[in-house]
Amino acid sequence: MNSETGAGDPVTTLAGFSSENAVATTWARGRKILDDAEVYWVSSVRPDGRPHVTPLLGIWLNGAMYFCTGDDERKAKNLTENPHCILTTGCNNLDGLDVVVEGEVAKVSDETELQSAANAYESKYGRRFTAPEGTWFGLGDSIRQNEVLLYRLTPTRALGFAKGETFSQTRWRFS
């Protein structure tokens, strides 16, 4: 049992688009990328079926990705209609590891979970990580006071794209 996810580790398989001698990337390495990244991109679907992608800040906490937005933002409107989304992070060169997390979001309203997420955001990004009145100024307090929408993305599947001398595509399936 993995205390980080509350369940066993995901099933790991090496997928087809991999170099001949490639090995699957461990979930520990994939999760470290999710832990350490500063910027993520969330992909959602507009009501008319067109995709919408936007960068945001996020945290990995208790086996899920968390991110927040304003209730009038396009992604919030999209996720109200269709809670399925994809969150990605990685690097924009031909070396390293990119991680894609697929799943369904749920709005967080539980006070304990809001507190934990706010603390994790501040631990990762700092208490005041933009200029006063900036987009993310006081984000932890806004989360604690439920003034922004906080989403929990519970992964159903994740993909790891390792790049370098050997390329690999790893699939992690969560139960």
Rosetta silent file (secondary structure, phi, psi, omega in degrees, C-alpha in Angstrom):
SEQUENCE: MNSETGAGDPVTTLAGFSSENAVATTWARGRKILDDAEVYWVSSVRPDGRPHVTPLLGIWLNGAMYFCTGDDERKAKNLTENPHCILTTGCNNLDGLDVVVEGEVAKVSDETELQSAANAYESKYGRRFTAPEGTWFGLGDSIRQNEVLLYRLTPTRALGFAKGETFSQTRWRFS
SCORE:     score description
SCORE:     0.000 S_00000001
   1 L     0.000  135.354 -178.320    0.000    0.000    0.000 S_00000001
   2 E  -101.968  118.063 -177.816    1.337    3.408   -0.936 S_00000001
   3 L   -67.810  -22.827  179.095    0.632    6.087    1.675 S_00000001
   4 L   -69.313  -38.498 -177.021    1.030    8.823   -0.958 S_00000001
   5 L  -104.972  -13.110 -177.467   -1.883    7.612   -3.067 S_00000001
   6 L    78.738    3.250 -179.781   -3.879    5.687   -0.498 S_00000001
   7 E  -147.155  179.399  175.666   -3.776    2.689   -2.827 S_00000001
   8 L   -66.447  161.809  176.438   -1.235    0.499   -4.486 S_00000001
   9 L   -59.967  155.083  179.184    1.064    2.018   -7.056 S_00000001
  10 L   -66.135  157.067  173.995   -0.400    2.289  -10.541 S_00000001
  11 E   -71.836  127.930 -175.325    0.086   -0.508  -13.035 S_00000001
  12 E  -110.489  128.984  175.943    3.098    0.455  -15.149 S_00000001
  13 E  -136.743  149.951  174.195    3.592   -0.597  -18.769 S_00000001
  14 E   -87.839  127.723 -176.053    5.951    0.406  -21.538 S_00000001
  15 L   -94.405  173.819 -170.735    3.976    1.640  -24.544 S_00000001
  16 L   -62.498  -32.207 -175.004    4.601    1.276  -28.253 S_00000001
  17 L   -88.937   61.033 -176.480    6.387    4.523  -29.082 S_00000001
  18 L  -128.190  150.778  175.275    9.601    3.601  -27.293 S_00000001
  19 L   -61.319  159.492 -175.051   13.192    3.014  -28.366 S_00000001
  20 L   -54.826  -42.307 -176.437   14.235   -0.601  -28.820 S_00000001
  21 L  -101.426   18.794 -176.593   16.084   -0.865  -25.476 S_00000001
  22 L   -70.595  152.068  173.021   13.788    1.427  -23.496 S_00000001
  23 L  -122.495  154.736  179.396   12.484    0.552  -20.060 S_00000001
  24 L   -64.250  142.946  175.219    9.355    1.846  -18.389 S_00000001
  25 L   -77.463  137.237  179.432    9.768    4.935  -16.232 S_00000001
  26 L   -69.679  151.252  176.282    8.995    4.306  -12.581 S_00000001
  27 H   -64.043  -32.781  178.042    5.953    5.980  -11.068 S_00000001
  28 H   -58.163  -40.814  178.577    8.265    7.438   -8.384 S_00000001
  29 H   -70.056  -42.280  177.789   10.097    9.376  -11.115 S_00000001
  30 H   -61.552  -43.942  179.581    6.849   10.466  -12.776 S_00000001
  31 H   -65.721  -33.855  177.350    5.423   11.615   -9.459 S_00000001
  32 H   -63.202  -39.571  175.981    8.625   13.550   -8.712 S_00000001
  33 H   -60.099  -43.903  178.773    8.114   15.491  -11.962 S_00000001
  34 H   -64.882  -39.038  177.946    4.573   16.295  -10.802 S_00000001
  35 H   -64.076  -44.632 -169.192    5.845   17.303   -7.352 S_00000001
  36 H   -86.860  -22.333 -176.572    8.658   19.515   -8.632 S_00000001
  37 L   -60.900  148.003  176.662    7.083   21.262  -11.632 S_00000001
  38 L  -100.962  -30.355 -177.858    6.167   24.899  -11.179 S_00000001
  39 L  -125.803  139.672  178.496    3.889   25.311  -14.199 S_00000001
  40 E  -129.165  163.532  174.683    1.280   22.917  -15.590 S_00000001
  41 E  -123.460  128.258  177.459   -1.140   23.119  -18.513 S_00000001
  42 E  -105.832  133.328  177.889   -4.736   22.034  -18.090 S_00000001
  43 E  -112.262  126.132  177.215   -6.737   20.949  -21.124 S_00000001
  44 E  -131.405  177.862 -175.895  -10.514   21.015  -20.969 S_00000001
  45 E  -120.226  127.134  176.672  -13.304   20.936  -23.539 S_00000001
  46 L   -68.773  159.857  179.613  -15.558   23.864  -24.392 S_00000001
  47 L   -56.779  -28.181  179.775  -19.308   23.200  -24.671 S_00000001
  48 L   -87.548    6.128  176.085  -19.017   23.305  -28.495 S_00000001
  49 L    94.020   -9.065  178.794  -16.327   20.574  -28.421 S_00000001
  50 L   -75.697  145.416  179.057  -13.297   22.785  -29.073 S_00000001
  51 E   -75.899  157.251  175.657  -10.299   22.252  -26.783 S_00000001
  52 E  -137.383  127.466 -179.758   -9.089   24.847  -24.299 S_00000001
  53 E  -128.489  136.506  178.567   -5.563   24.808  -22.828 S_00000001
  54 E  -149.577  145.255  176.619   -4.156   27.191  -20.245 S_00000001
  55 E   -78.640  152.847  177.312   -1.111   27.300  -17.939 S_00000001
  56 E  -161.168  173.070  174.736   -1.558   27.302  -14.180 S_00000001
  57 L   -92.646  153.358  179.846    0.073   26.503  -10.853 S_00000001
  58 L  -157.924  169.132  177.445   -0.566   23.175   -9.204 S_00000001
  59 E  -139.213  149.972  170.173    0.357   20.744   -6.461 S_00000001
  60 E   -99.994  124.029 -176.126    0.454   16.973   -6.077 S_00000001
  61 E  -149.016  127.072  174.666   -1.171   16.063   -2.763 S_00000001
  62 L    51.335   43.365  173.894   -2.529   12.785   -1.384 S_00000001
  63 L    81.420   15.868  179.781   -2.550   11.009   -4.748 S_00000001
  64 E  -146.297  159.207  172.146   -4.144   13.784   -6.809 S_00000001
  65 E   -92.437  142.082  176.641   -3.284   16.986   -8.647 S_00000001
  66 E  -123.100  140.916  172.833   -4.830   20.214   -7.374 S_00000001
  67 E  -150.708  162.590 -178.604   -5.258   23.493   -9.215 S_00000001
  68 E  -134.581  165.039 -178.707   -7.456   26.531   -8.827 S_00000001
  69 E  -161.941  169.491  174.364   -9.167   29.170  -10.924 S_00000001
  70 L   -81.386  153.741 -176.532  -11.792   31.865  -10.740 S_00000001
  71 L   -70.425  -13.163  178.970  -15.431   30.867  -11.141 S_00000001
  72 L  -100.694    3.533 -179.115  -15.793   33.069  -14.216 S_00000001
  73 L   -76.447  152.567 -179.484  -12.764   31.602  -16.043 S_00000001
  74 H   -56.499  -44.141 -177.849  -13.195   29.565  -19.240 S_00000001
  75 H   -63.599  -36.693  178.339  -11.683   26.413  -17.677 S_00000001
  76 H   -64.217  -42.789  178.375  -14.143   26.601  -14.753 S_00000001
  77 H   -63.760  -42.664  178.940  -17.064   26.862  -17.162 S_00000001
  78 H   -61.952  -45.757 -175.644  -15.701   23.963  -19.222 S_00000001
  79 H   -70.812  -23.064  173.491  -15.139   21.748  -16.176 S_00000001
  80 H   -67.358  -39.690  179.789  -18.667   22.427  -14.934 S_00000001
  81 H   -77.349  -37.822 -175.257  -20.005   20.995  -18.194 S_00000001
  82 L  -144.722  104.904 -174.673  -17.431   18.201  -18.544 S_00000001
  83 L   -76.194   -1.837  177.809  -15.250   17.257  -15.545 S_00000001
  84 E   -79.272  135.212  177.579  -12.786   15.224  -17.642 S_00000001
  85 E  -153.888  173.373  177.773   -9.491   16.979  -18.256 S_00000001
  86 E  -129.660  136.322  176.582   -5.813   16.467  -18.859 S_00000001
  87 E  -120.228  131.543 -177.590   -2.982   18.125  -16.982 S_00000001
  88 E  -126.463  155.062  171.524    0.518   18.170  -18.441 S_00000001
  89 E  -157.021  165.737  179.646    3.970   19.284  -17.367 S_00000001
  90 L   154.697 -143.574 -176.921    7.534   18.700  -18.455 S_00000001
  91 L  -132.941  154.459 -176.341   10.168   20.418  -20.495 S_00000001
  92 L  -102.000   42.065  173.804   10.213   21.964  -23.936 S_00000001
  93 L  -138.707 -177.372 -174.751   13.369   20.293  -25.199 S_00000001
  94 L   -94.904   31.972  176.983   14.430   16.823  -26.341 S_00000001
  95 L  -142.774  145.885  177.276   15.749   15.710  -22.968 S_00000001
  96 E   110.047 -157.243 -176.323   13.938   14.919  -19.727 S_00000001
  97 E  -137.654  126.889  172.475   10.495   13.623  -18.896 S_00000001
  98 E  -103.013  141.741 -179.439    7.061   14.995  -19.770 S_00000001
  99 E  -125.922  134.413  178.977    4.078   13.772  -17.737 S_00000001
 100 E  -120.718  125.760  179.940    0.427   13.779  -18.785 S_00000001
 101 E  -114.303  124.009  177.977   -2.289   13.094  -16.184 S_00000001
 102 E  -108.590  142.645  177.361   -5.784   12.136  -17.326 S_00000001
 103 E   174.621 -162.392 -178.158   -8.769   12.055  -15.026 S_00000001
 104 E  -122.953  138.234 -179.982  -11.867   13.709  -13.702 S_00000001
 105 E   -94.898  156.204  170.953  -11.974   16.795  -11.501 S_00000001
 106 E  -136.097  139.505  174.877  -14.108   17.523   -8.480 S_00000001
 107 E   -70.665  138.031 -179.697  -14.539   20.901   -6.811 S_00000001
 108 L   -97.596  128.626  176.414  -13.099   20.915   -3.309 S_00000001
 109 L  -131.068  -11.964  179.214  -15.205   22.402   -0.530 S_00000001
 110 L   -63.584  126.154 -174.761  -14.152   20.356    2.510 S_00000001
 111 H   -59.683  -40.311  179.670  -12.475   22.749    4.956 S_00000001
 112 H   -65.026  -42.460  179.219   -9.738   20.295    5.947 S_00000001
 113 H   -67.365  -39.379  176.152   -8.867   19.582    2.310 S_00000001
 114 H   -60.567  -44.030  179.127   -8.858   23.314    1.497 S_00000001
 115 H   -61.848  -45.996 -179.434   -6.478   23.923    4.412 S_00000001
 116 H   -61.893  -43.953 -179.980   -4.152   21.091    3.331 S_00000001
 117 H   -65.752  -43.622  179.100   -4.078   22.312   -0.264 S_00000001
 118 H   -60.769  -43.471  178.054   -3.460   25.932    0.760 S_00000001
 119 H   -62.171  -41.055  179.607   -0.591   24.842    3.005 S_00000001
 120 H   -66.150  -40.648  175.811    0.877   22.733    0.188 S_00000001
 121 H   -58.716  -47.870 -178.347    0.651   25.657   -2.270 S_00000001
 122 H   -67.666  -34.588  176.722    2.445   27.947    0.175 S_00000001
 123 H   -64.580  -37.918 -177.338    5.051   25.301    0.947 S_00000001
 124 H   -80.904  -47.396 -170.989    5.774   24.906   -2.758 S_00000001
 125 H  -104.508  -12.242 -175.499    5.454   28.454   -4.094 S_00000001
 126 L    97.440  159.995 -175.793    5.863   30.628   -1.001 S_00000001
 127 L   -71.585  -39.551 -179.421    3.291   32.623    0.888 S_00000001
 128 L  -129.948   89.981 -171.915    3.416   35.707   -1.338 S_00000001
 129 L  -104.197   18.148  165.845    4.781   34.687   -4.700 S_00000001
 130 L  -144.361  172.824  178.068    3.770   37.692   -6.803 S_00000001
 131 L   -62.689  153.631  178.079    3.684   41.427   -6.333 S_00000001
 132 L   -49.206  136.948 -179.920    0.858   42.795   -4.164 S_00000001
 133 L    71.709    6.333  177.052   -2.498   42.561   -5.924 S_00000001
 134 L   -73.279  173.820 -175.439   -1.013   40.220   -8.552 S_00000001
 135 L   -53.003  -42.960 -173.623   -2.819   37.170   -9.886 S_00000001
 136 L  -108.533   10.762  179.045   -1.478   34.785   -7.240 S_00000001
 137 L   -64.253  125.395  178.339   -0.938   37.188   -4.339 S_00000001
 138 L    70.655   24.459 -176.410   -2.479   35.611   -1.239 S_00000001
 139 H   -59.463  -41.815  179.252   -3.552   32.479   -3.105 S_00000001
 140 H   -56.590  -45.940  178.641   -3.221   30.287   -0.016 S_00000001
 141 H   -64.753  -38.847  178.307   -5.578   32.556    1.925 S_00000001
 142 H   -63.684  -36.544  176.909   -8.004   32.653   -1.017 S_00000001
 143 H   -67.389  -48.702 -179.028   -8.033   28.837   -1.067 S_00000001
 144 H   -57.060  -37.810 -176.781   -8.545   28.610    2.706 S_00000001
 145 L   -89.884    6.006  177.875  -11.446   31.058    2.523 S_00000001
 146 L    57.955   37.485  179.896  -12.951   29.238   -0.484 S_00000001
 147 L   -91.441  -10.912  174.427  -12.737   32.445   -2.573 S_00000001
 148 L  -125.829  159.603  175.534  -11.373   30.583   -5.609 S_00000001
 149 E   -80.663  124.370  175.112  -12.432   27.282   -7.113 S_00000001
 150 E  -107.603  127.014  179.963  -10.065   24.518   -6.060 S_00000001
 151 E  -111.819  141.786  171.345  -10.159   21.369   -8.163 S_00000001
 152 E  -108.446  119.530  176.607   -8.863   17.910   -7.322 S_00000001
 153 E   -99.737  107.198  178.439   -7.864   15.923  -10.418 S_00000001
 154 E   -88.449  118.857 -175.718   -7.904   12.250   -9.513 S_00000001
 155 E   -71.215  138.648  168.824   -5.798   10.375  -12.056 S_00000001
 156 E  -104.582  -30.836  179.243   -7.197    7.432  -13.962 S_00000001
 157 E  -153.721  147.614  173.782   -4.197    7.199  -16.243 S_00000001
 158 E  -136.560  152.490  178.835   -0.901    9.014  -16.637 S_00000001
 159 E  -124.918  140.900  175.490    1.688    8.930  -19.387 S_00000001
 160 E  -120.354  125.380 -179.533    5.414    9.555  -19.131 S_00000001
 161 E  -112.085   97.412  179.459    7.382   10.573  -22.221 S_00000001
 162 E   -84.192  135.818 -177.539   11.103   10.134  -21.547 S_00000001
 163 E  -128.568  150.425 -179.974   13.410   11.903  -23.984 S_00000001
 164 L   146.952 -141.070  177.567   17.143   11.776  -24.511 S_00000001
 165 L   -62.873  -37.981  177.095   19.382    9.039  -25.881 S_00000001
 166 L  -118.039  130.219  177.178   16.515    6.601  -25.328 S_00000001
 167 L  -100.598  141.165  176.409   12.901    7.609  -25.851 S_00000001
 168 E  -146.553  153.871  173.498   10.118    5.830  -24.010 S_00000001
 169 E  -122.674  115.456 -179.848    6.408    6.104  -23.452 S_00000001
 170 E  -108.629  139.627  173.720    5.241    4.741  -20.123 S_00000001
 171 E  -111.468  132.897  173.214    1.602    4.254  -19.117 S_00000001
 172 E  -116.616  119.778  179.600    0.513    4.309  -15.502 S_00000001
 173 E  -108.845  127.490 -178.957   -3.033    3.038  -14.912 S_00000001
 174 L   -99.171  146.376  178.834   -4.700    3.819  -11.585 S_00000001
 175 L   -96.053    0.000    0.000   -7.441    1.694  -10.070 S_00000001
